[in-house]
Amino acid sequence: MKMHRSLKRTALAAGLLLLCMALPGKGVKKTVQRCGIDYLNESFSVYDRIQKQLHGFAEPGYQEYRSSALLAAFLEENGFSVERGVAGIPTAFVATYGSGSPVIGVMAEYDALPGLSQDTVTFRKPLEGRPYGHGCGHNIIGTAAVASGVSISRFLAESGAAGTVKVFGCPAEEGGGGKAYMTMAGCFDGCDAVLDWHPATVNEVSLSSGVANIGVKFSFHGTPAHAAAAPWDGRSALDAVEAFDMMMNLMREHLPAGTMVQYVITRGGDAPNIVPEFAQVYYYFRHPKGTELLEIIPRAVKAAEGAALGTGTTMEYEIVHGNYERLINKTLAGMMLDNLRTVGGLDLDDREKAFVREVLANSDARNPEKELAGLLTVKPELGPPGTGGGSSDVGNVSQVVPLANLRLATTTTGIHTWQQTAIGGTTIGTKSVLNVAKVFYLTAVDLYTDPAKVKAVRDEFESVQGPHPEFVPLMGNRKPPLDYRK
């Protein structure tokens, strides 16, 4: 085990040496170029504490007051200037260090998911009185962002290089679409590159675009009555929801290929002997192209209006969020992959491997050793393009600035699971934080020290989006839905 770690450190040092040799005339000493790596190697306990605090907070979207405050304060303590409450969102912030170009951005997320409360043990164990949990690893996404930002700031300070690093505090990724509102407010304008990552079961740089997503709440209002004594006096809002759902299920066949429609009934009445006065259904509409969704939503609204008309109720709807598909910058992705190869997979000790194996044993895993290997190794090629996976508000950011996506192994059986919540809150999660930060640090140094790379990234972006892309929000010009989780 000690020999394995030594070899890994040697490989990382060799990678850094090659980076230095590839930068003739830049005037940046080798020791300065690796100062951020040295800082991260010495800071395990710092980021272990932060990510575990976030794991314990586990706050809903737009209500991440403690989580946001913790990260913003830590960045201020490390020399960043922090603007809080950006885009009309109390828990959003932009932290800035340095001056001039290039401007490199990293994004922190910190909202938790309902129904995924979980202790850091190897079996399903929700925490009493705590309904939310980090089943998508936002505790480590947020921590990795600040670790990346601080390590990059160390390079800027010690090298004297021109450049700026920004850490964006992005609330409510899980259905609230925080980045869409921040994009609409211009928070990301001026960035030369934004580095993004997400927990996964493998270590790779992905070219997948995911799918665009619009979330809509349809609310129906009826007339209450005694369901047995005088049902004729009532008009059931639940009948309207069920009629609408039936029409949407019939409509699926006639929607553009690739469309996905999902829903949950969030309110269906209070008691069977009362005709429901209010009922609500929450829909997700997904498609590989966000522009297609702009054509689908009006059809859904008409179906809801028809359901209300047929049941003698009234209807109102609210577009909660709108997320475009991701546009991946292949030039930036290639740079990130080179640095992921240098950093490598997670270096787990025997105790951590045993923890993962026990989680797998309690998850009916078909091939436990293969799943464990996914955490330890790196896929050597860029992940294939496509529309696999879910939706994210990161897609909005990619419409206006160059972006690449790292997927780093943090779990065994996928995200939005108790397994992610359990593993992510341990030292395994902290090791993933530091690996992400090292990849982002090396990529930032590439950009700060080689203007040709910055230009190549920008040229590719403009070939797709043009020099001055206009952001057309899929959710319209509404204000952030700060109460969507209440």
matplotlib code that plots the C-alpha trace (Angstrom):
import matplotlib.pyplot as plt

x = [0.0, 2.8, 4.6, 1.3, 1.0, 4.6, 4.2, 1.1, 2.9, 5.8, 3.5, 1.9, 5.2, 6.3, 3.1, 3.8, 7.4, 6.2, 3.8, 6.6, 8.8, 5.9, 5.9, 9.1, 9.6, 6.7, 9.0, 7.1, 9.2, 8.4, 7.9, 5.4, 3.5, 3.0, 2.3, -1.4, -0.9, 1.3, -1.4, -4.0, -1.8, -1.4, -5.1, -6.9, -8.2, -9.5, -11.7, -12.6, -14.2, -16.0, -17.5, -18.7, -20.3, -22.2, -23.2, -24.6, -26.5, -28.3, -30.4, -33.2, -32.7, -32.8, -32.7, -29.0, -28.3, -25.7, -24.1, -23.7, -22.5, -19.8, -18.3, -18.5, -16.8, -14.1, -13.3, -13.2, -10.8, -8.6, -8.5, -11.5, -13.9, -17.4, -20.7, -23.6, -27.3, -26.6, -29.4, -32.0, -31.1, -30.1, -28.0, -26.1, -22.7, -19.7, -16.3, -13.4, -9.6, -7.0, -7.4, -7.3, -7.6, -8.0, -11.0, -11.5, -14.7, -15.6, -19.1, -20.2, -23.5, -24.8, -28.5, -29.7, -32.4, -35.6, -36.0, -32.3, -31.3, -28.6, -25.9, -22.3, -22.7, -22.7, -26.4, -29.6, -30.0, -31.9, -31.2, -34.2, -35.7, -33.6, -35.6, -32.9, -29.6, -26.7, -27.7, -26.2, -22.9, -23.5, -21.6, -18.4, -19.3, -19.4, -16.2, -14.3, -15.2, -13.7, -10.7, -10.1, -10.6, -8.2, -5.5, -5.7, -5.5, -2.2, -0.8, -1.9, -0.4, 2.9, 3.4, 2.3, 0.5, -2.4, -5.7, -8.8, -10.5, -14.2, -16.1, -19.8, -22.1, -25.0, -28.1, -31.0, -29.5, -32.0, -35.1, -34.7, -32.5, -30.3, -27.7, -30.4, -31.3, -27.6, -26.9, -29.8, -28.4, -25.0, -23.0, -20.9, -20.3, -16.6, -15.4, -12.9, -13.6, -15.8, -14.8, -17.6, -17.8, -20.3, -20.1, -20.2, -19.2, -16.2, -13.4, -13.7, -14.1, -17.5, -18.7, -22.4, -24.8, -27.4, -31.0, -32.7, -35.5, -38.4, -40.2, -43.8, -46.3, -50.0, -52.4, -56.2, -58.8, -62.3, -65.2, -65.3, -68.3, -69.2, -68.2, -71.2, -74.0, -73.7, -71.0, -73.0, -72.2, -68.5, -66.0, -63.0, -59.5, -58.1, -60.4, -58.8, -55.3, -56.2, -57.9, -54.8, -52.4, -54.5, -54.3, -50.5, -50.0, -52.0, -50.0, -46.6, -47.0, -47.3, -44.4, -41.1, -38.8, -36.6, -39.1, -39.5, -42.4, -42.4, -44.7, -45.7, -48.9, -47.8, -51.3, -54.3, -56.8, -56.9, -59.5, -61.6, -64.9, -64.2, -64.3, -60.7, -60.7, -57.0, -54.7, -51.4, -49.1, -45.4, -44.1, -40.7, -40.5, -37.1, -35.7, -32.1, -32.7, -34.1, -35.6, -37.9, -39.4, -40.5, -42.9, -44.1, -45.0, -47.9, -49.4, -49.3, -50.9, -53.8, -54.3, -54.4, -56.9, -59.0, -58.9, -60.1, -62.9, -64.1, -64.2, -65.6, -62.4, -59.8, -56.1, -52.9, -49.4, -45.9, -42.7, -40.3, -37.1, -35.7, -32.4, -30.6, -28.6, -24.8, -22.6, -19.2, -16.0, -13.9, -10.7, -11.2, -12.3, -9.1, -7.0, -9.0, -8.6, -4.8, -4.8, -7.1, -4.7, -1.9, -3.9, -5.4, -8.2, -9.0, -6.2, -8.2, -6.7, -7.8, -10.4, -12.0, -12.0, -13.7, -16.3, -17.1, -17.3, -19.7, -21.9, -21.9, -22.8, -25.8, -26.7, -27.0, -24.1, -23.6, -19.9, -18.5, -14.8, -15.6, -17.6, -14.7, -12.3, -14.3, -13.2, -9.6, -8.9, -9.3, -10.9, -8.1, -10.3, -13.0, -16.4, -18.6, -20.9, -24.7, -27.7, -27.4, -27.9, -30.1, -30.6, -28.7, -28.8, -25.1, -26.4, -27.5, -24.0, -22.6, -24.8, -22.8, -19.3, -16.9, -17.4, -16.1, -17.4, -15.4, -17.1, -15.3, -16.0, -17.6, -20.1, -20.8, -24.5, -25.2, -26.4, -29.6, -29.1, -28.4, -25.1, -23.9, -25.0, -23.2, -19.9, -19.8, -19.8, -16.7, -13.0, -13.7, -15.7, -12.8, -10.3, -12.6, -12.7, -9.0, -8.7, -11.2, -9.4, -6.0, -7.5, -9.1, -5.9, -3.7, -6.2, -6.3, -2.5, -2.6, -4.8, -3.0, 0.3, -0.6, -2.6, -2.8, -4.9, -7.3, -7.7, -8.3, -11.0, -12.7, -12.4, -14.3, -17.0, -17.6, -17.7, -20.8, -22.4, -21.0, -19.0, -21.9, -24.5, -27.8, -29.3, -33.0, -34.2, -36.4, -38.4, -39.1, -38.3, -39.7, -37.9, -36.2, -38.8, -37.3, -40.2, -40.3, -39.2, -41.5]
y = [0.0, 2.4, 1.6, 2.2, 5.7, 6.5, 5.5, 7.7, 10.7, 10.1, 10.0, 13.3, 14.9, 13.7, 15.1, 18.5, 18.4, 17.8, 20.7, 22.9, 21.8, 22.5, 26.1, 27.7, 31.4, 31.7, 32.5, 30.4, 28.2, 24.6, 25.0, 27.8, 25.8, 22.9, 25.2, 24.5, 20.7, 21.0, 23.1, 20.4, 17.6, 19.4, 20.3, 16.9, 17.7, 21.2, 19.9, 16.7, 19.0, 21.2, 18.5, 16.6, 19.9, 20.3, 16.6, 17.3, 20.5, 18.8, 21.8, 22.1, 24.2, 27.9, 27.3, 26.4, 29.3, 27.5, 25.8, 28.9, 30.9, 28.3, 28.3, 32.0, 32.7, 30.2, 31.8, 35.3, 33.9, 32.9, 36.3, 36.2, 39.1, 37.7, 39.1, 37.5, 37.4, 37.6, 37.1, 37.8, 34.6, 34.9, 31.7, 32.5, 34.1, 35.0, 34.8, 36.5, 36.4, 38.0, 40.4, 40.4, 37.6, 34.7, 34.3, 30.7, 29.7, 26.8, 26.1, 25.1, 23.3, 22.5, 21.7, 18.3, 15.9, 15.0, 11.4, 10.6, 11.2, 8.7, 8.1, 7.3, 3.6, 0.7, 0.0, 2.0, 4.1, 7.4, 10.0, 10.6, 14.1, 14.9, 14.3, 15.6, 14.0, 14.5, 11.7, 13.6, 14.5, 18.3, 18.4, 17.3, 19.4, 22.5, 21.6, 20.7, 24.1, 26.0, 23.7, 24.4, 28.1, 28.4, 26.2, 28.3, 31.5, 30.2, 29.9, 33.4, 34.8, 33.0, 33.3, 36.9, 35.7, 37.8, 36.1, 35.7, 32.8, 32.9, 30.5, 30.6, 29.6, 27.9, 27.0, 24.7, 22.6, 19.8, 21.2, 24.8, 25.8, 28.2, 28.5, 29.5, 32.6, 33.3, 33.0, 35.3, 37.8, 37.8, 36.2, 34.1, 36.7, 37.3, 33.8, 32.3, 28.8, 27.2, 23.9, 21.6, 18.2, 15.7, 12.6, 9.3, 5.6, 6.2, 8.7, 10.3, 13.5, 13.4, 14.7, 13.8, 16.7, 15.2, 16.4, 19.7, 20.0, 22.3, 21.7, 22.9, 22.8, 22.6, 23.5, 22.9, 24.6, 23.1, 23.2, 21.1, 19.2, 16.1, 13.2, 11.0, 13.5, 16.0, 15.1, 16.9, 20.2, 19.6, 20.0, 17.8, 19.3, 15.7, 14.7, 17.5, 16.3, 12.7, 13.8, 15.9, 13.1, 10.8, 13.3, 13.7, 9.9, 9.8, 12.7, 10.9, 9.1, 12.3, 14.2, 14.6, 11.6, 11.7, 13.5, 12.2, 13.2, 12.4, 13.6, 13.3, 14.3, 16.6, 17.3, 15.2, 16.2, 15.7, 13.0, 10.6, 12.0, 15.5, 16.4, 17.8, 21.6, 21.8, 19.4, 19.8, 17.8, 18.5, 17.7, 17.3, 17.6, 16.5, 16.5, 16.5, 20.1, 22.8, 24.6, 21.7, 22.0, 25.5, 23.9, 21.2, 23.2, 25.1, 21.8, 20.6, 23.9, 23.4, 19.9, 21.2, 23.9, 21.2, 19.1, 22.1, 22.9, 19.3, 19.0, 22.4, 23.6, 26.3, 25.8, 27.8, 26.8, 27.8, 27.1, 26.4, 25.9, 25.6, 23.9, 23.6, 20.7, 20.9, 22.2, 20.5, 22.3, 19.5, 21.5, 22.3, 18.7, 17.3, 19.5, 18.3, 14.6, 15.1, 16.3, 13.6, 11.0, 12.8, 12.8, 9.3, 7.6, 7.5, 6.2, 4.2, 2.5, -1.0, 0.4, 2.5, -0.4, -2.6, 0.1, 0.2, -3.6, -3.8, -1.1, -3.2, -6.3, -4.5, -3.2, -6.6, -5.6, -8.0, -7.4, -5.8, -5.8, -4.2, -1.5, -0.9, -0.7, 2.2, 4.3, 3.4, 3.8, 6.4, 6.0, 7.0, 8.4, 11.1, 9.8, 9.4, 12.2, 11.6, 12.5, 9.9, 10.8, 13.4, 17.1, 19.9, 23.6, 23.6, 23.4, 27.1, 28.2, 26.3, 28.4, 31.5, 30.5, 27.5, 24.6, 21.1, 18.3, 16.0, 12.9, 11.6, 8.3, 8.9, 6.1, 2.5, 2.2, 5.6, 9.0, 10.0, 6.9, 6.2, 4.8, 8.1, 9.8, 7.3, 7.1, 10.8, 11.8, 9.7, 10.2, 8.6, 11.7, 13.9, 12.1, 12.8, 16.5, 16.7, 14.8, 17.1, 20.1, 18.9, 18.3, 21.8, 23.4, 21.8, 22.8, 26.4, 26.6, 25.4, 28.3, 30.9, 30.1, 29.4, 32.1, 29.8, 27.3, 30.0, 31.2, 27.6, 27.1, 30.4, 29.7, 26.4, 28.0, 30.8, 28.4, 26.9, 29.8, 32.9, 35.7, 37.1, 34.4, 35.6, 33.6, 32.9, 31.4, 28.4, 29.4, 32.9, 36.1, 34.9, 35.5, 32.6, 30.2, 30.5, 28.6, 25.6, 23.2, 24.5]
z = [0.0, 0.9, -2.4, -4.3, -2.7, -3.4, -7.1, -7.3, -5.8, -8.2, -11.2, -10.1, -9.6, -13.0, -14.5, -12.9, -14.2, -17.7, -17.3, -16.3, -19.3, -21.7, -20.7, -22.0, -21.4, -19.0, -16.2, -13.6, -11.4, -10.9, -7.2, -7.9, -10.4, -7.9, -4.9, -5.2, -5.2, -2.2, -0.4, -1.2, 0.0, 3.3, 3.7, 4.1, 7.5, 6.5, 3.7, 5.5, 8.2, 5.6, 3.6, 6.7, 8.0, 4.7, 4.9, 8.3, 7.3, 4.4, 3.6, 0.9, -2.3, -1.7, 2.0, 2.3, 4.7, 6.8, 3.9, 1.8, 4.8, 5.7, 2.2, 1.6, 5.0, 4.3, 1.0, 2.6, 5.2, 2.3, 0.6, -1.7, -2.0, -1.7, -3.1, -1.4, -2.5, -6.2, -8.8, -6.1, -4.3, -0.6, -0.6, -3.9, -4.0, -6.2, -4.6, -6.6, -6.3, -8.5, -11.4, -15.2, -17.7, -18.0, -15.7, -14.6, -12.8, -10.6, -9.3, -5.8, -5.1, -1.6, -1.7, -0.5, -1.7, 0.1, 1.2, 1.2, 4.8, 5.6, 8.2, 7.1, 7.6, 5.2, 5.3, 4.9, 8.0, 7.7, 10.4, 12.6, 12.2, 9.1, 5.9, 3.5, 2.5, 0.1, -2.3, -5.2, -3.4, -3.3, 0.0, -1.9, -4.9, -2.8, -0.9, -4.0, -5.5, -2.6, -2.4, -6.1, -5.8, -2.8, -4.4, -7.6, -5.7, -4.2, -7.7, -8.7, -5.5, -5.7, -9.5, -9.9, -13.1, -14.4, -14.0, -11.9, -10.2, -9.3, -7.1, -7.8, -5.0, -6.8, -4.8, -5.7, -8.5, -7.6, -9.3, -8.4, -11.3, -9.4, -12.1, -14.7, -12.7, -12.1, -15.8, -16.5, -14.1, -15.9, -13.1, -15.4, -18.0, -18.7, -17.8, -20.2, -18.9, -16.3, -14.8, -13.8, -12.1, -10.8, -8.6, -10.5, -10.4, -12.7, -13.2, -16.7, -18.6, -20.1, -23.5, -22.7, -23.0, -20.8, -21.5, -21.2, -18.6, -17.7, -14.4, -14.1, -11.2, -12.3, -9.5, -9.7, -7.5, -7.1, -4.7, -1.5, -0.4, 1.6, -0.6, 0.5, 1.6, -1.3, -3.8, -6.5, -4.8, -5.2, -8.0, -7.4, -8.0, -7.8, -10.7, -12.7, -11.9, -12.9, -16.1, -16.9, -16.2, -18.4, -21.3, -20.9, -20.9, -24.2, -25.5, -25.0, -28.3, -30.2, -28.7, -30.5, -30.4, -27.3, -25.1, -21.5, -19.3, -15.5, -12.8, -9.1, -7.5, -4.7, -3.3, -3.7, -1.0, 2.7, 3.3, 1.2, 2.6, 1.4, -2.3, -2.8, -3.1, -4.1, -5.9, -7.6, -9.9, -10.6, -14.1, -15.5, -19.3, -20.8, -24.3, -25.7, -27.0, -24.8, -27.8, -28.4, -24.9, -25.7, -28.2, -25.8, -22.8, -24.5, -25.5, -21.9, -20.7, -23.1, -21.8, -18.2, -19.3, -20.8, -17.7, -15.6, -18.1, -18.1, -14.3, -13.5, -11.8, -12.4, -13.2, -12.7, -13.5, -12.5, -14.5, -11.7, -13.6, -17.1, -17.9, -21.2, -22.3, -21.7, -24.4, -23.8, -25.0, -26.4, -26.2, -22.6, -22.0, -23.5, -21.2, -18.2, -19.2, -19.5, -15.9, -14.7, -16.0, -14.0, -10.8, -11.2, -9.4, -5.7, -3.4, -0.9, 2.1, 3.3, 5.7, 3.0, 0.5, 3.1, 3.7, 0.0, -0.3, 2.6, 1.0, -2.2, -0.2, 1.2, -2.3, -4.1, -6.4, -9.2, -9.6, -6.5, -7.5, -10.8, -9.1, -6.6, -9.5, -10.9, -8.0, -8.3, -12.0, -14.7, -18.1, -20.5, -23.3, -23.3, -22.5, -25.5, -26.6, -26.3, -24.2, -21.5, -17.8, -16.2, -16.4, -14.7, -14.5, -15.5, -19.1, -18.7, -17.9, -20.9, -23.3, -22.5, -21.5, -22.4, -20.0, -19.5, -17.3, -15.1, -13.6, -10.6, -8.8, -5.4, -5.1, -6.3, -7.3, -8.8, -7.5, -5.8, -3.6, 0.1, -1.0, -2.3, 0.9, 3.0, 1.0, 0.2, 3.9, 4.7, 4.1, 0.7, -0.2, 1.1, -1.2, -4.1, -3.2, -3.3, -6.6, -8.2, -6.9, -8.2, -11.7, -11.7, -10.3, -13.1, -15.7, -14.4, -14.5, -18.1, -19.0, -16.9, -18.4, -22.1, -23.9, -27.0, -25.0, -23.8, -27.4, -28.6, -26.0, -27.0, -30.7, -30.3, -28.2, -30.7, -33.6, -31.9, -30.1, -31.8, -30.1, -28.1, -27.3, -26.0, -23.1, -23.6, -20.3, -20.6, -17.5, -18.9, -17.0, -13.7, -10.4, -8.5, -6.9, -3.4, -1.9, -4.3, -1.5, 1.1]

ax = plt.figure().add_subplot(projection="3d")
ax.plot(x, y, z, "-o")
ax.set_aspect("equal")
plt.show()
